[in-house]
């Protein structure tokens, strides 16, 4: 309903227009300081709910003619409404859908239009997008994660919004993926080596772009594939 009102008000930006901004060169982002205080699991879940969004397409269904929301995830990385999600959340295209828009919603049900793509790296399947949402709380970003660390994930698998899971970092590795074109096809070329984590915290379709964090709430990875 909130997305429908934004559409009537002319405030939504089409996914086609946003796809045209990929690749984007980049933007200056000032990360917040690392958190060093370990939280209990319930407190950590509450903390992640302040910074995790449902990010996805509001689209007109070609089958039933009704409007639906196809949710993935994202999280706040900087003040001023800078959100991280997966590049494929922006780039994936359903040929049957003729009208679609990208929106983000917080745990209070507030819906924000995605206004622009600030930075995008299709090889690493990550991008930063801009929403008009002052006051959202960013999550700190941390490098140097090791196998065996306990991790947590807050995501929206299969439309079950804000599901909280825990696990371990099972593996840290770098690998090359197949390069995909704008239609999702490969031509046999490989990407540069990309850092990947394998984790045992559970997620599913709909979790793309969700934060994977350590016990202090520092983001150490972003859900990209299953």
Secondary structure, DSSP 8 states (H G I E B T S, - for coil): -HHHHHHHTT---BHHHHHTT-S-B---------------HHHHHHHHHTTEEEEEEEEE-TTT--EEEEEEEEEEEETTTEEEE-HHHHH---TT---EEEEEE-TT--EEEEEEEEEEETTTTEEEEEE--TT-----B-----TT-EEEEEE-GGG-TTEEEEEEEEEEEEE--EEE-TTS-EEEEE-S-EEEEEE-S---TT-TT-EEE-TTS-EEEE----
